[in-house]
Amino acid sequence: MKELKQNCKWSLVVPTSMGVRITPPNGQPVYSSDTFFMQATSAETNVASIASYLGMPVKVLTTFVKDSPIAQFIKSNLRSRYMEYEGKEVEQGGPWGYRHQFNIADSGYGTRGPRVQNDRAGEVGRTLSIKDFDLDRIFGQEGVQILHLSGLIGALSPETSQFCLELARAAKKYGTLISFDLNHRASFWQGREEELHNIFCEIASVSDILIGNEEDFQLCLGIQGPEAGGKDISSKIENFKGMIGRVKKAYPNTSVFANTLRQVVNANTHLWGAILLEGDNWTIVEPREIRVLDRIGGGDGFVGGLLYGILKGWESEKWVQFGWATGALATTFLTDYAQPADEEQVWSIWGGNARVKR
């Protein structure tokens, strides 16, 4: 993989549409609850939280509803997570105008799986536009080591699709590494399949790091998924490696390919693993049992840890180990982003050491 740019103001930059998530306490269903925990959320800031909590400079590119108390809540949350943000203030336009999206979820418990509903009508993040940001300043003057893009923001609207494409082009121009987590969502793609396929393929063609699962690579990029295997996720690893090999052949300029492995035993017990290909070097983390408080954000936690390892200049084996551990860490929080105390905490998770630290 090409070297990271040096002397940059930002280790990581993420474009995103911010919203809030409301969740009943104690793993209860939404329909039977009258009390909710509210948090600021987005998949991309979930990823960036690993680097920001561990002391790296992170910037969020987004947009806000002007004079909205929810926007104020989100800004306060980003500051508390050590993240800088930049974004246009959009007039609400009346009670039926713009707002920040709501994610309504329960965590599930035991044999009852989690259920998530996205309420995104009037979402202000759908208006994100390249004209609202000075890319020459951000990438050229300030400097960015990694730009991380997600298929969620990439497919949110025609405006955000073009926004992500232009960001990728600017990052490429200035020598910034590009990370792309495909994150396919069928509801976002409905009626836009050909348009989004072409945009995602162009972004993938300039990306240094590609992340996805069998459905992501197949539905976003048209790459054949893994052949059917047994119910045990470990039995499918060779098939996943074959799929990643096909992705590498289609995108030879990409250096790093990653794929998480998850087998759900019940809502609170998962088998968690990962596959990484860096150059010609494979690293496989065989699925291991983890305990889950709330599964949302585990995949983002993995990506955040992976990118943190790359930013630290570690060997690729440590990237995926750290990512596995930050993904596991994320599932122990009620927030859908991990909040690592320090690197030692993360490496203790990888090592299976849950002993008290005094």
Legacy VTK file of the C-alpha trace (Angstrom):
# vtk DataFile Version 3.0
C-alpha trace
ASCII
DATASET POLYDATA
POINTS 358 float
0.000 0.000 0.000
1.240 3.491 -0.756
2.646 5.480 2.136
0.549 7.778 4.280
0.952 11.490 3.683
2.927 13.238 6.396
2.502 16.646 8.057
-1.290 16.532 7.679
-3.714 18.372 9.931
-6.212 15.507 9.771
-5.553 11.815 10.308
-9.077 10.918 9.204
-11.888 12.769 7.415
-15.417 11.338 7.116
-18.441 12.722 5.232
-21.694 11.854 6.937
-25.351 12.621 7.613
-25.832 12.992 11.355
-28.958 11.936 13.183
-30.133 10.578 16.509
-30.891 7.074 17.679
-33.454 6.311 20.374
-33.331 2.959 22.167
-35.368 1.538 25.061
-33.305 0.554 28.125
-32.623 -3.022 29.226
-33.046 -4.554 25.766
-36.797 -3.934 25.673
-38.824 -3.693 22.430
-39.784 -0.258 21.151
-43.531 -0.947 21.114
-43.660 -1.845 24.820
-41.496 1.035 26.091
-42.155 4.563 27.280
-38.560 5.551 28.174
-35.738 5.910 25.645
-32.018 6.631 25.609
-31.091 9.136 22.873
-27.673 9.400 21.241
-26.180 11.200 18.260
-25.273 8.750 15.546
-23.973 7.987 12.083
-22.103 4.995 10.697
-19.177 7.121 9.544
-18.625 8.840 12.899
-18.877 5.390 14.532
-15.809 4.488 12.467
-13.996 7.737 13.278
-14.552 7.380 17.030
-11.743 4.852 17.386
-9.139 7.302 16.095
-10.635 10.325 17.873
-10.832 8.677 21.309
-7.255 7.449 20.908
-5.955 10.947 20.243
-5.876 11.376 16.470
-7.275 14.511 14.762
-10.570 13.710 13.023
-12.839 15.923 10.936
-16.519 15.354 10.089
-18.003 16.851 6.903
-21.760 17.148 7.303
-24.707 19.547 7.295
-27.045 20.837 9.992
-30.545 22.208 10.375
-30.123 25.841 11.402
-31.257 26.697 14.946
-32.369 23.116 15.596
-31.996 21.804 19.164
-31.231 18.380 17.672
-28.406 19.932 15.645
-27.101 21.525 18.848
-27.295 18.141 20.586
-25.316 16.538 17.722
-22.635 19.249 17.745
-22.168 18.869 21.491
-21.840 15.121 21.071
-19.208 15.442 18.330
-17.192 17.831 20.489
-17.410 15.368 23.398
-15.962 12.710 21.076
-12.982 14.945 20.235
-14.133 15.483 16.642
-13.972 18.692 14.629
-16.875 19.291 12.255
-17.627 21.474 9.259
-20.959 21.876 7.529
-23.557 24.203 6.095
-26.469 25.432 8.218
-29.685 24.751 6.273
-32.915 26.601 7.051
-35.563 24.218 8.341
-38.223 25.627 6.042
-41.202 25.167 8.354
-42.578 22.151 10.227
-42.583 20.005 7.073
-39.061 21.015 6.067
-35.649 19.587 6.899
-34.635 17.684 9.996
-32.017 15.252 11.244
-32.895 11.593 10.765
-34.204 9.377 13.585
-33.056 5.788 14.047
-35.476 3.874 16.287
-34.120 0.587 17.587
-34.192 -2.045 20.269
-31.128 -4.126 21.087
-32.908 -7.464 21.251
-32.329 -9.986 23.996
-31.549 -13.695 23.921
-33.754 -15.393 21.341
-35.484 -12.097 20.400
-33.454 -10.395 17.703
-32.923 -6.615 17.409
-35.310 -4.554 15.279
-34.370 -1.229 13.698
-36.554 1.341 11.958
-35.069 4.294 10.071
-37.179 7.453 9.892
-35.361 9.600 7.327
-38.110 11.796 5.846
-36.804 15.316 5.216
-33.241 14.312 6.148
-30.970 17.359 5.908
-27.962 15.173 5.121
-29.457 14.382 1.720
-28.573 17.954 0.667
-24.806 17.528 1.138
-23.043 19.184 -1.785
-19.445 19.555 -2.857
-19.979 23.287 -3.398
-20.352 23.731 0.363
-16.741 22.663 1.065
-13.327 23.953 -0.002
-11.644 20.711 -1.051
-8.388 22.418 -2.042
-8.118 23.772 1.504
-9.093 20.512 3.226
-6.982 18.123 1.131
-4.335 20.472 -0.244
-3.535 23.056 2.431
-4.587 21.252 5.629
-3.872 17.719 4.432
-5.672 14.431 5.103
-4.085 11.026 5.654
-7.208 8.877 5.114
-10.618 9.752 3.664
-13.211 7.205 4.758
-16.369 6.816 2.667
-19.393 4.662 3.387
-21.945 3.315 0.945
-24.651 4.614 3.274
-23.822 8.252 2.633
-22.810 7.395 -0.933
-26.317 6.133 -1.750
-28.392 8.477 0.414
-29.377 10.801 -2.453
-28.146 11.791 -5.925
-26.509 14.814 -4.262
-24.606 12.763 -1.690
-23.571 10.219 -4.335
-21.934 12.982 -6.374
-20.523 14.487 -3.180
-18.717 11.243 -2.290
-17.470 10.795 -5.841
-15.986 14.310 -5.897
-14.405 13.754 -2.480
-12.764 10.572 -3.755
-11.440 12.387 -6.818
-10.017 15.201 -4.664
-8.423 12.738 -2.241
-6.812 10.892 -5.135
-5.495 14.179 -6.575
-3.796 15.122 -3.308
-2.379 11.690 -2.426
-4.780 10.917 0.435
-5.505 7.238 1.081
-9.143 6.325 0.371
-11.089 3.807 2.436
-14.477 2.647 1.102
-16.906 0.522 3.131
-19.541 -0.513 0.587
-22.411 -0.870 3.106
-25.169 -1.834 0.651
-28.730 -0.933 1.664
-31.453 -2.204 -0.690
-33.910 0.585 0.189
-31.338 3.234 -0.774
-30.618 1.552 -4.117
-34.216 1.017 -5.221
-34.721 2.593 -8.664
-31.087 3.809 -8.812
-29.287 0.502 -9.324
-27.404 1.326 -12.540
-26.532 4.882 -11.463
-25.185 3.770 -8.075
-23.360 0.761 -9.496
-21.409 3.063 -11.820
-20.594 5.544 -9.026
-19.572 2.835 -6.559
-17.371 1.169 -9.183
-15.573 4.465 -9.861
-15.000 5.109 -6.162
-13.785 1.527 -5.709
-11.379 1.947 -8.636
-9.522 4.767 -6.825
-9.796 3.289 -3.318
-6.787 1.942 -1.442
-8.891 0.050 1.106
-12.124 -1.811 0.263
-14.372 -3.228 2.977
-17.565 -5.220 2.639
-19.279 -8.551 2.987
-20.543 -11.082 0.475
-23.688 -9.103 -0.313
-21.874 -5.759 -0.495
-19.352 -6.888 -3.101
-22.017 -8.713 -5.081
-24.781 -6.081 -5.041
-22.621 -2.933 -5.246
-19.846 -4.049 -7.589
-21.313 -7.090 -9.328
-18.625 -9.451 -7.955
-19.707 -13.068 -7.474
-20.229 -13.826 -3.794
-18.865 -16.833 -1.900
-20.174 -20.248 -2.745
-22.620 -21.758 -0.300
-21.023 -23.412 2.705
-22.154 -24.975 5.948
-23.978 -23.189 8.737
-20.715 -22.760 10.651
-19.127 -19.454 9.555
-15.614 -20.952 9.900
-16.409 -23.443 7.139
-16.989 -20.557 4.705
-13.623 -18.821 5.109
-12.054 -20.335 1.984
-15.113 -19.261 -0.011
-14.774 -15.724 1.327
-11.108 -15.722 0.345
-12.109 -16.761 -3.161
-14.551 -13.858 -3.370
-11.920 -11.370 -2.178
-9.573 -12.759 -4.814
-12.168 -11.939 -7.475
-12.551 -8.414 -6.073
-8.782 -7.917 -6.162
-8.663 -9.042 -9.785
-11.384 -6.522 -10.680
-9.698 -3.693 -8.705
-5.936 -4.248 -9.014
-5.063 -0.750 -7.780
-6.585 -1.469 -4.375
-4.084 -2.710 -1.785
-6.238 -3.752 1.183
-9.430 -5.830 1.290
-11.300 -6.606 4.500
-14.372 -8.612 5.419
-15.899 -9.277 8.841
-17.312 -12.661 9.798
-20.305 -12.892 12.131
-22.385 -15.858 13.224
-25.317 -15.047 15.536
-25.872 -17.627 18.256
-28.416 -15.375 19.946
-28.827 -11.616 20.403
-26.217 -11.571 23.164
-23.729 -14.158 21.907
-21.981 -13.934 18.537
-19.041 -15.622 16.877
-16.886 -12.772 15.563
-14.029 -13.013 13.054
-12.410 -11.227 10.144
-10.441 -11.656 6.922
-7.789 -9.253 5.619
-5.811 -9.291 2.385
-2.976 -6.749 2.204
-0.965 -7.124 -0.985
-0.467 -10.893 -1.125
-0.619 -11.341 2.655
-3.675 -12.977 4.194
-4.591 -12.565 7.868
-7.491 -14.645 9.147
-9.095 -14.166 12.542
-11.056 -17.333 13.197
-14.487 -16.523 14.682
-14.404 -16.364 18.469
-17.297 -16.004 20.881
-18.072 -12.488 22.105
-20.771 -11.253 24.455
-23.035 -8.572 22.999
-24.877 -5.791 24.823
-25.923 -4.040 21.576
-24.690 -5.278 18.208
-25.233 -2.026 16.277
-21.892 -0.453 15.376
-19.733 -3.558 15.685
-18.819 -3.520 11.997
-18.053 0.193 12.140
-15.879 -0.445 15.190
-13.920 -3.023 13.197
-13.319 -0.558 10.357
-12.278 2.148 12.811
-9.719 -0.133 14.448
-8.413 -1.291 11.078
-7.870 2.306 9.925
-6.275 3.218 13.249
-3.721 0.432 12.778
-2.929 1.697 9.279
-2.541 5.260 10.583
-0.174 3.982 13.288
2.026 2.301 10.689
1.687 -1.184 12.183
2.139 -4.462 10.329
-1.062 -5.600 8.612
-1.587 -8.532 10.998
-2.025 -6.034 13.840
-4.511 -3.959 11.805
-7.053 -6.747 11.712
-6.404 -7.884 15.287
-6.982 -4.371 16.599
-10.045 -3.991 14.363
-11.487 -7.270 15.621
-11.048 -6.041 19.186
-12.517 -2.554 18.609
-15.476 -4.168 16.848
-15.985 -6.452 19.854
-15.578 -3.438 22.159
-18.320 -1.518 20.315
-20.844 -4.270 21.093
-20.297 -3.721 24.834
-21.527 -0.095 24.691
-25.082 1.240 24.679
-23.886 3.832 22.173
-23.375 2.433 18.681
-19.765 3.655 18.689
-16.890 2.309 20.759
-15.184 4.608 23.242
-11.771 3.027 23.836
-9.951 4.237 26.945
-6.522 3.484 25.490
-4.708 0.994 23.272
-4.022 -1.295 26.236
-7.744 -1.817 26.782
-8.188 -2.855 23.147
-5.229 -5.248 23.168
-6.582 -6.808 26.383
-9.807 -7.593 24.525
-7.819 -9.187 21.716
-5.859 -11.234 24.260
-9.015 -12.394 26.043
-8.042 -10.704 29.286
-11.138 -9.386 31.073
-9.526 -9.267 34.507
-10.020 -6.182 36.649
-7.416 -3.429 36.205
-6.665 -1.593 39.462
LINES 1 359
358 0 1 2 3 4 5 6 7 8 9 10 11 12 13 14 15 16 17 18 19 20 21 22 23 24 25 26 27 28 29 30 31 32 33 34 35 36 37 38 39 40 41 42 43 44 45 46 47 48 49 50 51 52 53 54 55 56 57 58 59 60 61 62 63 64 65 66 67 68 69 70 71 72 73 74 75 76 77 78 79 80 81 82 83 84 85 86 87 88 89 90 91 92 93 94 95 96 97 98 99 100 101 102 103 104 105 106 107 108 109 110 111 112 113 114 115 116 117 118 119 120 121 122 123 124 125 126 127 128 129 130 131 132 133 134 135 136 137 138 139 140 141 142 143 144 145 146 147 148 149 150 151 152 153 154 155 156 157 158 159 160 161 162 163 164 165 166 167 168 169 170 171 172 173 174 175 176 177 178 179 180 181 182 183 184 185 186 187 188 189 190 191 192 193 194 195 196 197 198 199 200 201 202 203 204 205 206 207 208 209 210 211 212 213 214 215 216 217 218 219 220 221 222 223 224 225 226 227 228 229 230 231 232 233 234 235 236 237 238 239 240 241 242 243 244 245 246 247 248 249 250 251 252 253 254 255 256 257 258 259 260 261 262 263 264 265 266 267 268 269 270 271 272 273 274 275 276 277 278 279 280 281 282 283 284 285 286 287 288 289 290 291 292 293 294 295 296 297 298 299 300 301 302 303 304 305 306 307 308 309 310 311 312 313 314 315 316 317 318 319 320 321 322 323 324 325 326 327 328 329 330 331 332 333 334 335 336 337 338 339 340 341 342 343 344 345 346 347 348 349 350 351 352 353 354 355 356 357
